[in-house]
Amino acid sequence: MKQIYLALALRNVFRQKLRTLMTLTAIVSGVAGLIVVGGFVQDIFIQLGEAIIHSQTGHIQVFKQDFLGKGSRQPEKYVIQNPKLLAERIGAATGVEQVSARLSFAGLLNNGRRDLAIIGEGIEPDKENKLGTYMKLSAGRNLRDSDRFGMLIGQGVARSLGLKPGDRASVVMNAAEGALNSLEFEVVGVFQSFSKDYDARAVRIGLAEAQELMHTDGANLLVVSLQRTEDTDHVTQAVHKLLDAGLDARNWRELSDFYDKTIDLYDRQFGVLKFIILCMVLLSVVNSVNMSTFERTSEFGTMQALGNRSGDVFRLLMVENLILGSIGATIGVCVGVLAALTISAVGVPMPPPPNANVGYTAFIRIVPHVLLEAWIIGIVATVLAAILPARKATRMPVIDALRQSV
């Protein structure tokens, strides 16, 4: 019996070529649209995360407890002693690519005419250059390990003080013991990171110079870079086991609360877009199925006059639309993948996301769960769209249905 339904359904699907083509076009367009939109959303999530990791936080940061809440005001009180030994221990963990030290400080930057309150970091330049692939230089060059008293400044700092590469400026701050300390630096480059707020006040110097300013040989942070971002949670757990008492570790998502807020914003926006596409598919298929069932009303009446029950006609229509949905969804997936590859080959220029300072080029990611979701939606939408027209056709009295051919 099932084979008879399948044979009849296949015959009917390919018999009404124009109507079938119209229905398939609606399904293919909807499924391909869902794949393109879903791949675009996934690319935003991935690129935003990588931008945060490779311009500011790294994958994991290790620091003394309470440093996040109080360290920006008093970084000298939250210094990790012997950071090299701890860095070597963490660097030996599976999945870790490198570990670099940072020493935070706050003070004033003076250009000889006026001061600007800044937040600074002493860094290991060569390691940071490898990590900071999303940090762009708008002028000058990167800081190097070989530089002595070189300085990188944020774009906002450069604008506020009118500084450019080659200019000199002094950092004035309170050292660890409370004494006032000052060193003069040469600006070697102006950077543009992912955050406007950070660029407006940020200064980077060599770790040795920062330690000299603060009269310490320690560091506030150990920044852990991983071989794969997907391993972040697993490696974070491993790092926690290596830490001494009084130390803490956080991954990049825990350090960047605005990431989840931005993701939530984009998720809601594109969720509405997905819903609109789904409604368009449903309406298009409903319209096509309605017209098809209306044209075949006399056929359904003849089937019932020959002894077929209304349930048989209903099941036949459901099988037909299941076949249509399966074919359309499969073709839609192929078209969506092809469209994703074509668009990604060109790229989509995008403006900076909220709280960001740098635009980027978006691509369409081919994500397995997005493909599966779009394929299932294509089939389910087609079957759901056929329920009401099928029920209406099968509930019509046989006499009235036969009159439709007169």
Secondary structure as GFF3:
##gff-version 3
##sequence-region A 1 406
A	DSSP	alpha_helix	2	15	.	.	.	ID=ss1
A	DSSP	alpha_helix	17	52	.	.	.	ID=ss2
A	DSSP	pi_helix	53	57	.	.	.	ID=ss3
A	DSSP	beta_strand	60	64	.	.	.	ID=ss4
A	DSSP	alpha_helix	67	70	.	.	.	ID=ss5
A	DSSP	three_ten_helix	75	77	.	.	.	ID=ss6
A	DSSP	alpha_helix	83	91	.	.	.	ID=ss7
A	DSSP	beta_strand	96	110	.	.	.	ID=ss8
A	DSSP	beta_strand	115	123	.	.	.	ID=ss9
A	DSSP	alpha_helix	125	131	.	.	.	ID=ss10
A	DSSP	beta_strand	136	140	.	.	.	ID=ss11
A	DSSP	beta_strand	150	154	.	.	.	ID=ss12
A	DSSP	alpha_helix	155	161	.	.	.	ID=ss13
A	DSSP	beta_strand	168	174	.	.	.	ID=ss14
A	DSSP	beta_strand	180	192	.	.	.	ID=ss15
A	DSSP	alpha_helix	196	199	.	.	.	ID=ss16
A	DSSP	beta_strand	202	206	.	.	.	ID=ss17
A	DSSP	alpha_helix	207	214	.	.	.	ID=ss18
A	DSSP	beta_strand	221	226	.	.	.	ID=ss19
A	DSSP	three_ten_helix	229	231	.	.	.	ID=ss20
A	DSSP	alpha_helix	232	242	.	.	.	ID=ss21
A	DSSP	beta_strand	247	251	.	.	.	ID=ss22
A	DSSP	alpha_helix	252	255	.	.	.	ID=ss23
A	DSSP	alpha_helix	257	295	.	.	.	ID=ss24
A	DSSP	alpha_helix	297	305	.	.	.	ID=ss25
A	DSSP	alpha_helix	310	346	.	.	.	ID=ss26
A	DSSP	beta_strand	348	350	.	.	.	ID=ss27
A	DSSP	beta_strand	360	362	.	.	.	ID=ss28
A	DSSP	alpha_helix	368	395	.	.	.	ID=ss29
A	DSSP	alpha_helix	398	403	.	.	.	ID=ss30
###
